[in-house]
Amino acid sequence: MPILNVRISGEPNPETTKSVSALLVKLTARILRKQPDVTAVAIDYVPEGQCFVGAETWTSKGSAAFTSTSK
């Protein structure tokens, strides 16, 4: 059973949590050929001011760490 641990910058959001989880389960099934019904996803949220790329926070770059348009 794969267990995917994810950290997302920002405030907890049920819609984002569901979207990220669904996308990761779908990709894990397609790419790694793992069964979706036994793929576990654990999502933690990190305050925006504590998530950095290089020496800058995501918010100072004016971008998001995750966006999804897949359904």
PQR file of N, CA, C, O and H, with PARSE charges and radii, in Angstrom:
ATOM      1  N   MET A   1       0.848  -1.176   0.000 -0.4000 1.5000
ATOM      2  CA  MET A   1       0.000   0.000   0.000 -0.0000 2.0000
ATOM      3  C   MET A   1       0.890   1.235   0.000  0.5500 1.7000
ATOM      4  O   MET A   1       1.652   1.441   0.944 -0.5500 1.4000
ATOM      5  N   PRO A   2       0.809   2.059  -1.037 -0.5600 1.5000
ATOM      6  CA  PRO A   2       1.582   3.301  -1.025  0.2800 2.0000
ATOM      7  C   PRO A   2       0.985   4.306  -0.036  0.5500 1.7000
ATOM      8  O   PRO A   2      -0.233   4.414   0.108 -0.5500 1.4000
ATOM      9  N   ILE A   3       1.862   5.025   0.630 -0.4000 1.5000
ATOM     10  CA  ILE A   3       1.445   6.117   1.506 -0.0000 2.0000
ATOM     11  C   ILE A   3       2.144   7.374   1.005  0.5500 1.7000
ATOM     12  O   ILE A   3       3.372   7.448   1.010 -0.5500 1.4000
ATOM     13  H   ILE A   3       2.851   4.938   0.513  0.4000 1.0000
ATOM     14  N   LEU A   4       1.368   8.355   0.576 -0.4000 1.5000
ATOM     15  CA  LEU A   4       1.895   9.612   0.063 -0.0000 2.0000
ATOM     16  C   LEU A   4       1.741  10.683   1.130  0.5500 1.7000
ATOM     17  O   LEU A   4       0.633  10.933   1.603 -0.5500 1.4000
ATOM     18  H   LEU A   4       0.370   8.294   0.572  0.4000 1.0000
ATOM     19  N   ASN A   5       2.840  11.315   1.510 -0.4000 1.5000
ATOM     20  CA  ASN A   5       2.820  12.403   2.484 -0.0000 2.0000
ATOM     21  C   ASN A   5       3.027  13.713   1.741  0.5500 1.7000
ATOM     22  O   ASN A   5       4.008  13.879   1.015 -0.5500 1.4000
ATOM     23  H   ASN A   5       3.740  11.112   1.126  0.4000 1.0000
ATOM     24  N   VAL A   6       2.097  14.641   1.928 -0.4000 1.5000
ATOM     25  CA  VAL A   6       2.097  15.894   1.179 -0.0000 2.0000
ATOM     26  C   VAL A   6       2.032  17.062   2.150  0.5500 1.7000
ATOM     27  O   VAL A   6       1.313  17.014   3.149 -0.5500 1.4000
ATOM     28  H   VAL A   6       1.300  14.506   2.518  0.4000 1.0000
ATOM     29  N   ARG A   7       2.786  18.105   1.850 -0.4000 1.5000
ATOM     30  CA  ARG A   7       2.690  19.360   2.601 -0.0000 2.0000
ATOM     31  C   ARG A   7       2.282  20.444   1.623  0.5500 1.7000
ATOM     32  O   ARG A   7       2.844  20.565   0.534 -0.5500 1.4000
ATOM     33  H   ARG A   7       3.370  18.144   1.039  0.4000 1.0000
ATOM     34  N   ILE A   8       1.294  21.229   2.027 -0.4000 1.5000
ATOM     35  CA  ILE A   8       0.769  22.299   1.186 -0.0000 2.0000
ATOM     36  C   ILE A   8       0.909  23.612   1.933  0.5500 1.7000
ATOM     37  O   ILE A   8       0.582  23.705   3.117 -0.5500 1.4000
ATOM     38  H   ILE A   8       0.837  21.130   2.911  0.4000 1.0000
ATOM     39  N   SER A   9       1.391  24.612   1.240 -0.4000 1.5000
ATOM     40  CA  SER A   9       1.534  25.938   1.823 -0.0000 2.0000
ATOM     41  C   SER A   9       0.168  26.622   1.855  0.5500 1.7000
ATOM     42  O   SER A   9      -0.514  26.696   0.833 -0.5500 1.4000
ATOM     43  H   SER A   9       1.656  24.536   0.279  0.4000 1.0000
ATOM     44  N   GLY A  10      -0.230  27.118   3.017 -0.4000 1.5000
ATOM     45  CA  GLY A  10      -1.479  27.862   3.130 -0.0000 2.0000
ATOM     46  C   GLY A  10      -2.379  27.321   4.224  0.5500 1.7000
ATOM     47  O   GLY A  10      -2.011  26.422   4.980 -0.5500 1.4000
ATOM     48  H   GLY A  10       0.324  27.058   3.848  0.4000 1.0000
ATOM     49  N   GLU A  11      -3.565  27.897   4.283 -0.4000 1.5000
ATOM     50  CA  GLU A  11      -4.558  27.487   5.269 -0.0000 2.0000
ATOM     51  C   GLU A  11      -5.246  26.205   4.823  0.5500 1.7000
ATOM     52  O   GLU A  11      -5.452  26.005   3.626 -0.5500 1.4000
ATOM     53  H   GLU A  11      -3.864  28.627   3.669  0.4000 1.0000
ATOM     54  N   PRO A  12      -5.605  25.332   5.760 -0.5600 1.5000
ATOM     55  CA  PRO A  12      -6.334  24.119   5.390  0.2800 2.0000
ATOM     56  C   PRO A  12      -7.610  24.460   4.623  0.5500 1.7000
ATOM     57  O   PRO A  12      -8.358  25.363   4.998 -0.5500 1.4000
ATOM     58  N   ASN A  13      -7.838  23.723   3.548 -0.4000 1.5000
ATOM     59  CA  ASN A  13      -8.989  23.951   2.696 -0.0000 2.0000
ATOM     60  C   ASN A  13      -9.512  22.588   2.237  0.5500 1.7000
ATOM     61  O   ASN A  13      -8.794  21.860   1.551 -0.5500 1.4000
ATOM     62  H   ASN A  13      -7.230  22.990   3.243  0.4000 1.0000
ATOM     63  N   PRO A  14     -10.740  22.230   2.600 -0.5600 1.5000
ATOM     64  CA  PRO A  14     -11.274  20.918   2.241  0.2800 2.0000
ATOM     65  C   PRO A  14     -11.291  20.653   0.735  0.5500 1.7000
ATOM     66  O   PRO A  14     -11.048  19.524   0.309 -0.5500 1.4000
ATOM     67  N   GLU A  15     -11.570  21.662  -0.068 -0.4000 1.5000
ATOM     68  CA  GLU A  15     -11.602  21.471  -1.521 -0.0000 2.0000
ATOM     69  C   GLU A  15     -10.209  21.171  -2.072  0.5500 1.7000
ATOM     70  O   GLU A  15     -10.047  20.290  -2.916 -0.5500 1.4000
ATOM     71  H   GLU A  15     -11.767  22.579   0.278  0.4000 1.0000
ATOM     72  N   THR A  16      -9.213  21.903  -1.596 -0.4000 1.5000
ATOM     73  CA  THR A  16      -7.834  21.657  -2.024 -0.0000 2.0000
ATOM     74  C   THR A  16      -7.379  20.274  -1.575  0.5500 1.7000
ATOM     75  O   THR A  16      -6.750  19.544  -2.341 -0.5500 1.4000
ATOM     76  H   THR A  16      -9.344  22.619  -0.911  0.4000 1.0000
ATOM     77  N   THR A  17      -7.696  19.918  -0.336 -0.4000 1.5000
ATOM     78  CA  THR A  17      -7.328  18.610   0.193 -0.0000 2.0000
ATOM     79  C   THR A  17      -7.897  17.501  -0.670  0.5500 1.7000
ATOM     80  O   THR A  17      -7.189  16.561  -1.032 -0.5500 1.4000
ATOM     81  H   THR A  17      -8.207  20.512   0.286  0.4000 1.0000
ATOM     82  N   LYS A  18      -9.165  17.609  -0.997 -0.4000 1.5000
ATOM     83  CA  LYS A  18      -9.827  16.586  -1.817 -0.0000 2.0000
ATOM     84  C   LYS A  18      -9.230  16.545  -3.225  0.5500 1.7000
ATOM     85  O   LYS A  18      -9.001  15.463  -3.765 -0.5500 1.4000
ATOM     86  H   LYS A  18      -9.740  18.373  -0.703  0.4000 1.0000
ATOM     87  N   SER A  19      -8.978  17.703  -3.817 -0.4000 1.5000
ATOM     88  CA  SER A  19      -8.425  17.782  -5.168 -0.0000 2.0000
ATOM     89  C   SER A  19      -7.017  17.194  -5.243  0.5500 1.7000
ATOM     90  O   SER A  19      -6.707  16.432  -6.159 -0.5500 1.4000
ATOM     91  H   SER A  19      -9.163  18.582  -3.378  0.4000 1.0000
ATOM     92  N   VAL A  20      -6.172  17.546  -4.287 -0.4000 1.5000
ATOM     93  CA  VAL A  20      -4.794  17.040  -4.264 -0.0000 2.0000
ATOM     94  C   VAL A  20      -4.806  15.526  -4.050  0.5500 1.7000
ATOM     95  O   VAL A  20      -4.092  14.788  -4.730 -0.5500 1.4000
ATOM     96  H   VAL A  20      -6.424  18.165  -3.543  0.4000 1.0000
ATOM     97  N   SER A  21      -5.612  15.079  -3.112 -0.4000 1.5000
ATOM     98  CA  SER A  21      -5.692  13.649  -2.833 -0.0000 2.0000
ATOM     99  C   SER A  21      -6.151  12.866  -4.059  0.5500 1.7000
ATOM    100  O   SER A  21      -5.546  11.855  -4.417 -0.5500 1.4000
ATOM    101  H   SER A  21      -6.192  15.678  -2.560  0.4000 1.0000
ATOM    102  N   ALA A  22      -7.208  13.326  -4.694 -0.4000 1.5000
ATOM    103  CA  ALA A  22      -7.736  12.642  -5.879 -0.0000 2.0000
ATOM    104  C   ALA A  22      -6.705  12.597  -7.006  0.5500 1.7000
ATOM    105  O   ALA A  22      -6.535  11.565  -7.653 -0.5500 1.4000
ATOM    106  H   ALA A  22      -7.700  14.146  -4.404  0.4000 1.0000
ATOM    107  N   LEU A  23      -6.022  13.710  -7.238 -0.4000 1.5000
ATOM    108  CA  LEU A  23      -5.013  13.765  -8.290 -0.0000 2.0000
ATOM    109  C   LEU A  23      -3.858  12.802  -8.009  0.5500 1.7000
ATOM    110  O   LEU A  23      -3.412  12.090  -8.909 -0.5500 1.4000
ATOM    111  H   LEU A  23      -6.159  14.549  -6.711  0.4000 1.0000
ATOM    112  N   LEU A  24      -3.376  12.778  -6.771 -0.4000 1.5000
ATOM    113  CA  LEU A  24      -2.266  11.898  -6.427 -0.0000 2.0000
ATOM    114  C   LEU A  24      -2.640  10.425  -6.526  0.5500 1.7000
ATOM    115  O   LEU A  24      -1.837   9.611  -6.983 -0.5500 1.4000
ATOM    116  H   LEU A  24      -3.738  13.356  -6.040  0.4000 1.0000
ATOM    117  N   VAL A  25      -3.847  10.076  -6.105 -0.4000 1.5000
ATOM    118  CA  VAL A  25      -4.300   8.687  -6.212 -0.0000 2.0000
ATOM    119  C   VAL A  25      -4.393   8.291  -7.689  0.5500 1.7000
ATOM    120  O   VAL A  25      -3.983   7.195  -8.072 -0.5500 1.4000
ATOM    121  H   VAL A  25      -4.499  10.737  -5.735  0.4000 1.0000
ATOM    122  N   LYS A  26      -4.935   9.192  -8.514 -0.4000 1.5000
ATOM    123  CA  LYS A  26      -5.055   8.933  -9.952 -0.0000 2.0000
ATOM    124  C   LYS A  26      -3.677   8.747 -10.598  0.5500 1.7000
ATOM    125  O   LYS A  26      -3.475   7.808 -11.368 -0.5500 1.4000
ATOM    126  H   LYS A  26      -5.269  10.083  -8.203  0.4000 1.0000
ATOM    127  N   LEU A  27      -2.738   9.632 -10.287 -0.4000 1.5000
ATOM    128  CA  LEU A  27      -1.390   9.541 -10.859 -0.0000 2.0000
ATOM    129  C   LEU A  27      -0.646   8.295 -10.374  0.5500 1.7000
ATOM    130  O   LEU A  27       0.074   7.656 -11.142 -0.5500 1.4000
ATOM    131  H   LEU A  27      -2.902  10.394  -9.661  0.4000 1.0000
ATOM    132  N   THR A  28      -0.823   7.958  -9.104 -0.4000 1.5000
ATOM    133  CA  THR A  28      -0.177   6.769  -8.553 -0.0000 2.0000
ATOM    134  C   THR A  28      -0.691   5.511  -9.243  0.5500 1.7000
ATOM    135  O   THR A  28       0.077   4.589  -9.516 -0.5500 1.4000
ATOM    136  H   THR A  28      -1.408   8.476  -8.480  0.4000 1.0000
ATOM    137  N   ALA A  29      -1.978   5.475  -9.523 -0.4000 1.5000
ATOM    138  CA  ALA A  29      -2.554   4.323 -10.230 -0.0000 2.0000
ATOM    139  C   ALA A  29      -2.042   4.263 -11.668  0.5500 1.7000
ATOM    140  O   ALA A  29      -1.674   3.194 -12.155 -0.5500 1.4000
ATOM    141  H   ALA A  29      -2.603   6.224  -9.302  0.4000 1.0000
ATOM    142  N   ARG A  30      -2.019   5.407 -12.342 -0.4000 1.5000
ATOM    143  CA  ARG A  30      -1.616   5.431 -13.744 -0.0000 2.0000
ATOM    144  C   ARG A  30      -0.117   5.188 -13.943  0.5500 1.7000
ATOM    145  O   ARG A  30       0.280   4.407 -14.807 -0.5500 1.4000
ATOM    146  H   ARG A  30      -2.318   6.276 -11.946  0.4000 1.0000
ATOM    147  N   ILE A  31       0.709   5.859 -13.143 -0.4000 1.5000
ATOM    148  CA  ILE A  31       2.159   5.800 -13.352 -0.0000 2.0000
ATOM    149  C   ILE A  31       2.791   4.586 -12.659  0.5500 1.7000
ATOM    150  O   ILE A  31       3.618   3.888 -13.246 -0.5500 1.4000
ATOM    151  H   ILE A  31       0.387   6.495 -12.441  0.4000 1.0000
ATOM    152  N   LEU A  32       2.398   4.345 -11.421 -0.4000 1.5000
ATOM    153  CA  LEU A  32       3.011   3.253 -10.661 -0.0000 2.0000
ATOM    154  C   LEU A  32       2.188   1.968 -10.685  0.5500 1.7000
ATOM    155  O   LEU A  32       2.615   0.940 -10.160 -0.5500 1.4000
ATOM    156  H   LEU A  32       1.726   4.912 -10.944  0.4000 1.0000
ATOM    157  N   ARG A  33       1.007   2.032 -11.296 -0.4000 1.5000
ATOM    158  CA  ARG A  33       0.102   0.884 -11.391 -0.0000 2.0000
ATOM    159  C   ARG A  33      -0.312   0.343 -10.021  0.5500 1.7000
ATOM    160  O   ARG A  33      -0.432  -0.866  -9.817 -0.5500 1.4000
ATOM    161  H   ARG A  33       0.660   2.868 -11.722  0.4000 1.0000
ATOM    162  N   LYS A  34      -0.526   1.283  -9.084 -0.4000 1.5000
ATOM    163  CA  LYS A  34      -0.989   0.906  -7.742 -0.0000 2.0000
ATOM    164  C   LYS A  34      -2.503   0.987  -7.691  0.5500 1.7000
ATOM    165  O   LYS A  34      -3.109   1.812  -8.374 -0.5500 1.4000
ATOM    166  H   LYS A  34      -0.429   2.264  -9.249  0.4000 1.0000
ATOM    167  N   GLN A  35      -3.111   0.136  -6.886 -0.4000 1.5000
ATOM    168  CA  GLN A  35      -4.567   0.131  -6.761 -0.0000 2.0000
ATOM    169  C   GLN A  35      -5.032   1.368  -5.991  0.5500 1.7000
ATOM    170  O   GLN A  35      -4.571   1.613  -4.877 -0.5500 1.4000
ATOM    171  H   GLN A  35      -2.619  -0.535  -6.332  0.4000 1.0000
ATOM    172  N   PRO A  36      -5.942   2.145  -6.579 -0.5600 1.5000
ATOM    173  CA  PRO A  36      -6.422   3.359  -5.913  0.2800 2.0000
ATOM    174  C   PRO A  36      -7.057   3.103  -4.542  0.5500 1.7000
ATOM    175  O   PRO A  36      -6.926   3.923  -3.634 -0.5500 1.4000
ATOM    176  N   ASP A  37      -7.740   1.974  -4.395 -0.4000 1.5000
ATOM    177  CA  ASP A  37      -8.454   1.722  -3.140 -0.0000 2.0000
ATOM    178  C   ASP A  37      -7.540   1.376  -1.968  0.5500 1.7000
ATOM    179  O   ASP A  37      -8.017   1.258  -0.839 -0.5500 1.4000
ATOM    180  H   ASP A  37      -7.846   1.308  -5.133  0.4000 1.0000
ATOM    181  N   VAL A  38      -6.233   1.211  -2.208 -0.4000 1.5000
ATOM    182  CA  VAL A  38      -5.293   0.970  -1.114 -0.0000 2.0000
ATOM    183  C   VAL A  38      -4.190   2.028  -1.053  0.5500 1.7000
ATOM    184  O   VAL A  38      -3.207   1.865  -0.329 -0.5500 1.4000
ATOM    185  H   VAL A  38      -5.845   1.307  -3.124  0.4000 1.0000
ATOM    186  N   THR A  39      -4.355   3.102  -1.807 -0.4000 1.5000
ATOM    187  CA  THR A  39      -3.388   4.199  -1.786 -0.0000 2.0000
ATOM    188  C   THR A  39      -3.804   5.203  -0.714  0.5500 1.7000
ATOM    189  O   THR A  39      -4.908   5.746  -0.755 -0.5500 1.4000
ATOM    190  H   THR A  39      -5.154   3.235  -2.395  0.4000 1.0000
ATOM    191  N   ALA A  40      -2.910   5.444   0.241 -0.4000 1.5000
ATOM    192  CA  ALA A  40      -3.189   6.384   1.334 -0.0000 2.0000
ATOM    193  C   ALA A  40      -2.507   7.721   1.046  0.5500 1.7000
ATOM    194  O   ALA A  40      -1.388   7.767   0.534 -0.5500 1.4000
ATOM    195  H   ALA A  40      -2.013   5.004   0.274  0.4000 1.0000
ATOM    196  N   VAL A  41      -3.201   8.802   1.383 -0.4000 1.5000
ATOM    197  CA  VAL A  41      -2.653  10.147   1.209 -0.0000 2.0000
ATOM    198  C   VAL A  41      -2.816  10.892   2.537  0.5500 1.7000
ATOM    199  O   VAL A  41      -3.924  10.988   3.064 -0.5500 1.4000
ATOM    200  H   VAL A  41      -4.110   8.764   1.799  0.4000 1.0000
ATOM    201  N   ALA A  42      -1.721  11.415   3.071 -0.4000 1.5000
ATOM    202  CA  ALA A  42      -1.744  12.228   4.287 -0.0000 2.0000
ATOM    203  C   ALA A  42      -1.324  13.642   3.907  0.5500 1.7000
ATOM    204  O   ALA A  42      -0.239  13.850   3.364 -0.5500 1.4000
ATOM    205  H   ALA A  42      -0.820  11.337   2.643  0.4000 1.0000
ATOM    206  N   ILE A  43      -2.183  14.606   4.193 -0.4000 1.5000
ATOM    207  CA  ILE A  43      -1.912  15.989   3.795 -0.0000 2.0000
ATOM    208  C   ILE A  43      -1.788  16.873   5.035  0.5500 1.7000
ATOM    209  O   ILE A  43      -2.659  16.880   5.905 -0.5500 1.4000
ATOM    210  H   ILE A  43      -3.065  14.437   4.633  0.4000 1.0000
ATOM    211  N   ASP A  44      -0.685  17.617   5.092 -0.4000 1.5000
ATOM    212  CA  ASP A  44      -0.460  18.607   6.147 -0.0000 2.0000
ATOM    213  C   ASP A  44      -0.376  19.978   5.495  0.5500 1.7000
ATOM    214  O   ASP A  44       0.101  20.119   4.369 -0.5500 1.4000
ATOM    215  H   ASP A  44       0.023  17.611   4.385  0.4000 1.0000
ATOM    216  N   TYR A  45      -0.842  20.974   6.210 -0.4000 1.5000
ATOM    217  CA  TYR A  45      -0.750  22.354   5.726 -0.0000 2.0000
ATOM    218  C   TYR A  45       0.319  23.097   6.517  0.5500 1.7000
ATOM    219  O   TYR A  45       0.415  22.956   7.736 -0.5500 1.4000
ATOM    220  H   TYR A  45      -1.230  20.860   7.125  0.4000 1.0000
ATOM    221  N   VAL A  46       1.119  23.887   5.814 -0.4000 1.5000
ATOM    222  CA  VAL A  46       2.196  24.678   6.400 -0.0000 2.0000
ATOM    223  C   VAL A  46       1.828  26.150   6.225  0.5500 1.7000
ATOM    224  O   VAL A  46       1.457  26.557   5.124 -0.5500 1.4000
ATOM    225  H   VAL A  46       1.042  24.002   4.823  0.4000 1.0000
ATOM    226  N   PRO A  47       1.921  26.962   7.288 -0.5600 1.5000
ATOM    227  CA  PRO A  47       1.620  28.384   7.132  0.2800 2.0000
ATOM    228  C   PRO A  47       2.439  29.003   5.999  0.5500 1.7000
ATOM    229  O   PRO A  47       3.621  28.699   5.842 -0.5500 1.4000
ATOM    230  N   GLU A  48       1.807  29.867   5.216 -0.4000 1.5000
ATOM    231  CA  GLU A  48       2.455  30.445   4.030 -0.0000 2.0000
ATOM    232  C   GLU A  48       3.809  31.079   4.324  0.5500 1.7000
ATOM    233  O   GLU A  48       4.727  30.978   3.510 -0.5500 1.4000
ATOM    234  H   GLU A  48       0.846  30.115   5.343  0.4000 1.0000
ATOM    235  N   GLY A  49       3.943  31.721   5.460 -0.4000 1.5000
ATOM    236  CA  GLY A  49       5.203  32.377   5.808 -0.0000 2.0000
ATOM    237  C   GLY A  49       6.312  31.414   6.174  0.5500 1.7000
ATOM    238  O   GLY A  49       7.444  31.837   6.405 -0.5500 1.4000
ATOM    239  H   GLY A  49       3.197  31.803   6.121  0.4000 1.0000
ATOM    240  N   GLN A  50       6.007  30.114   6.231 -0.4000 1.5000
ATOM    241  CA  GLN A  50       7.014  29.118   6.593 -0.0000 2.0000
ATOM    242  C   GLN A  50       7.375  28.198   5.427  0.5500 1.7000
ATOM    243  O   GLN A  50       8.041  27.181   5.622 -0.5500 1.4000
ATOM    244  H   GLN A  50       5.087  29.770   6.043  0.4000 1.0000
ATOM    245  N   CYS A  51       6.944  28.547   4.230 -0.4000 1.5000
ATOM    246  CA  CYS A  51       7.239  27.741   3.049 -0.0000 2.0000
ATOM    247  C   CYS A  51       8.083  28.577   2.095  0.5500 1.7000
ATOM    248  O   CYS A  51       7.631  29.606   1.593 -0.5500 1.4000
ATOM    249  H   CYS A  51       6.404  29.373   4.071  0.4000 1.0000
ATOM    250  N   PHE A  52       9.308  28.130   1.850 -0.4000 1.5000
ATOM    251  CA  PHE A  52      10.260  28.903   1.054 -0.0000 2.0000
ATOM    252  C   PHE A  52      10.738  28.128  -0.170  0.5500 1.7000
ATOM    253  O   PHE A  52      10.837  26.901  -0.152 -0.5500 1.4000
ATOM    254  H   PHE A  52       9.675  27.294   2.257  0.4000 1.0000
ATOM    255  N   VAL A  53      11.025  28.858  -1.208 -0.4000 1.5000
ATOM    256  CA  VAL A  53      11.742  28.338  -2.368 -0.0000 2.0000
ATOM    257  C   VAL A  53      12.919  29.281  -2.536  0.5500 1.7000
ATOM    258  O   VAL A  53      12.740  30.479  -2.758 -0.5500 1.4000
ATOM    259  H   VAL A  53      10.945  29.854  -1.222  0.4000 1.0000
ATOM    260  N   GLY A  54      14.118  28.737  -2.428 -0.4000 1.5000
ATOM    261  CA  GLY A  54      15.278  29.616  -2.359 -0.0000 2.0000
ATOM    262  C   GLY A  54      15.193  30.376  -1.049  0.5500 1.7000
ATOM    263  O   GLY A  54      15.044  29.770   0.012 -0.5500 1.4000
ATOM    264  H   GLY A  54      14.263  27.764  -2.248  0.4000 1.0000
ATOM    265  N   ALA A  55      15.283  31.661  -1.111 -0.4000 1.5000
ATOM    266  CA  ALA A  55      15.178  32.477   0.093 -0.0000 2.0000
ATOM    267  C   ALA A  55      13.886  33.291   0.131  0.5500 1.7000
ATOM    268  O   ALA A  55      13.761  34.224   0.924 -0.5500 1.4000
ATOM    269  H   ALA A  55      15.403  32.154  -1.973  0.4000 1.0000
ATOM    270  N   GLU A  56      12.925  32.937  -0.729 -0.4000 1.5000
ATOM    271  CA  GLU A  56      11.677  33.694  -0.799 -0.0000 2.0000
ATOM    272  C   GLU A  56      10.479  32.801  -0.516  0.5500 1.7000
ATOM    273  O   GLU A  56      10.465  31.625  -0.879 -0.5500 1.4000
ATOM    274  H   GLU A  56      13.027  32.179  -1.373  0.4000 1.0000
ATOM    275  N   THR A  57       9.472  33.375   0.137 -0.4000 1.5000
ATOM    276  CA  THR A  57       8.251  32.616   0.385 -0.0000 2.0000
ATOM    277  C   THR A  57       7.429  32.538  -0.895  0.5500 1.7000
ATOM    278  O   THR A  57       7.592  33.351  -1.806 -0.5500 1.4000
ATOM    279  H   THR A  57       9.483  34.331   0.432  0.4000 1.0000
ATOM    280  N   TRP A  58       6.542  31.545  -0.950 -0.4000 1.5000
ATOM    281  CA  TRP A  58       5.642  31.421  -2.111 -0.0000 2.0000
ATOM    282  C   TRP A  58       4.844  32.701  -2.295  0.5500 1.7000
ATOM    283  O   TRP A  58       4.689  33.186  -3.415 -0.5500 1.4000
ATOM    284  H   TRP A  58       6.410  30.885  -0.211  0.4000 1.0000
ATOM    285  N   THR A  59       4.334  33.252  -1.186 -0.4000 1.5000
ATOM    286  CA  THR A  59       3.485  34.436  -1.298 -0.0000 2.0000
ATOM    287  C   THR A  59       4.246  35.633  -1.848  0.5500 1.7000
ATOM    288  O   THR A  59       3.671  36.445  -2.573 -0.5500 1.4000
ATOM    289  H   THR A  59       4.460  32.857  -0.276  0.4000 1.0000
ATOM    290  N   SER A  60       5.531  35.759  -1.516 -0.4000 1.5000
ATOM    291  CA  SER A  60       6.294  36.892  -2.042 -0.0000 2.0000
ATOM    292  C   SER A  60       6.526  36.742  -3.546  0.5500 1.7000
ATOM    293  O   SER A  60       6.756  37.731  -4.242 -0.5500 1.4000
ATOM    294  H   SER A  60       5.998  35.099  -0.927  0.4000 1.0000
ATOM    295  N   LYS A  61       6.466  35.501  -4.048 -0.4000 1.5000
ATOM    296  CA  LYS A  61       6.612  35.262  -5.477 -0.0000 2.0000
ATOM    297  C   LYS A  61       5.290  35.467  -6.224  0.5500 1.7000
ATOM    298  O   LYS A  61       5.266  35.540  -7.453 -0.5500 1.4000
ATOM    299  H   LYS A  61       6.279  34.698  -3.483  0.4000 1.0000
ATOM    300  N   GLY A  62       4.196  35.560  -5.467 -0.4000 1.5000
ATOM    301  CA  GLY A  62       2.887  35.762  -6.079 -0.0000 2.0000
ATOM    302  C   GLY A  62       2.374  34.541  -6.826  0.5500 1.7000
ATOM    303  O   GLY A  62       1.621  34.671  -7.792 -0.5500 1.4000
ATOM    304  H   GLY A  62       4.216  35.501  -4.469  0.4000 1.0000
ATOM    305  N   SER A  63       2.785  33.337  -6.377 -0.4000 1.5000
ATOM    306  CA  SER A  63       2.329  32.128  -7.051 -0.0000 2.0000
ATOM    307  C   SER A  63       1.872  31.095  -6.038  0.5500 1.7000
ATOM    308  O   SER A  63       2.101  31.233  -4.837 -0.5500 1.4000
ATOM    309  H   SER A  63       3.396  33.232  -5.592  0.4000 1.0000
ATOM    310  N   ALA A  64       1.225  30.064  -6.544 -0.4000 1.5000
ATOM    311  CA  ALA A  64       0.751  28.977  -5.702 -0.0000 2.0000
ATOM    312  C   ALA A  64       1.625  27.750  -5.927  0.5500 1.7000
ATOM    313  O   ALA A  64       2.181  27.556  -7.008 -0.5500 1.4000
ATOM    314  H   ALA A  64       1.039  29.952  -7.520  0.4000 1.0000
ATOM    315  N   ALA A  65       1.736  26.931  -4.897 -0.4000 1.5000
ATOM    316  CA  ALA A  65       2.515  25.715  -5.016 -0.0000 2.0000
ATOM    317  C   ALA A  65       1.740  24.607  -5.715  0.5500 1.7000
ATOM    318  O   ALA A  65       2.341  23.646  -6.194 -0.5500 1.4000
ATOM    319  H   ALA A  65       1.284  27.088  -4.019  0.4000 1.0000
ATOM    320  N   PHE A  66       0.433  24.723  -5.782 -0.4000 1.5000
ATOM    321  CA  PHE A  66      -0.378  23.681  -6.398 -0.0000 2.0000
ATOM    322  C   PHE A  66      -1.594  24.294  -7.065  0.5500 1.7000
ATOM    323  O   PHE A  66      -2.303  25.107  -6.473 -0.5500 1.4000
ATOM    324  H   PHE A  66      -0.056  25.504  -5.392  0.4000 1.0000
ATOM    325  N   THR A  67      -1.822  23.898  -8.289 -0.4000 1.5000
ATOM    326  CA  THR A  67      -3.073  24.225  -8.982 -0.0000 2.0000
ATOM    327  C   THR A  67      -3.468  22.997  -9.779  0.5500 1.7000
ATOM    328  O   THR A  67      -2.608  22.270 -10.276 -0.5500 1.4000
ATOM    329  H   THR A  67      -1.246  23.237  -8.770  0.4000 1.0000
ATOM    330  N   SER A  68      -4.748  22.767  -9.901 -0.4000 1.5000
ATOM    331  CA  SER A  68      -5.208  21.606 -10.639 -0.0000 2.0000
ATOM    332  C   SER A  68      -6.463  21.960 -11.412  0.5500 1.7000
ATOM    333  O   SER A  68      -7.370  22.606 -10.888 -0.5500 1.4000
ATOM    334  H   SER A  68      -5.447  23.357  -9.497  0.4000 1.0000
ATOM    335  N   THR A  69      -6.502  21.533 -12.652 -0.4000 1.5000
ATOM    336  CA  THR A  69      -7.697  21.720 -13.462 -0.0000 2.0000
ATOM    337  C   THR A  69      -8.290  20.378 -13.839  0.5500 1.7000
ATOM    338  O   THR A  69      -9.310  20.324 -14.526 -0.5500 1.4000
ATOM    339  H   THR A  69      -5.765  21.008 -13.077  0.4000 1.0000
ATOM    340  N   SER A  70      -7.661  19.281 -13.395 -0.4000 1.5000
ATOM    341  CA  SER A  70      -8.187  17.956 -13.726 -0.0000 2.0000
ATOM    342  C   SER A  70      -9.396  17.633 -12.864  0.5500 1.7000
ATOM    343  O   SER A  70      -9.520  18.097 -11.731 -0.5500 1.4000
ATOM    344  H   SER A  70      -6.832  19.325 -12.837  0.4000 1.0000
ATOM    345  N   LYS A  71     -10.253  16.850 -13.414 -0.4000 1.5000
ATOM    346  CA  LYS A  71     -11.464  16.443 -12.683 -0.0000 2.0000
ATOM    347  C   LYS A  71     -11.414  14.961 -12.376  0.5500 1.7000
ATOM    348  O   LYS A  71     -12.339  14.425 -11.766 -0.5500 1.4000
ATOM    349  H   LYS A  71     -10.152  16.473 -14.334  0.4000 1.0000
TER
END
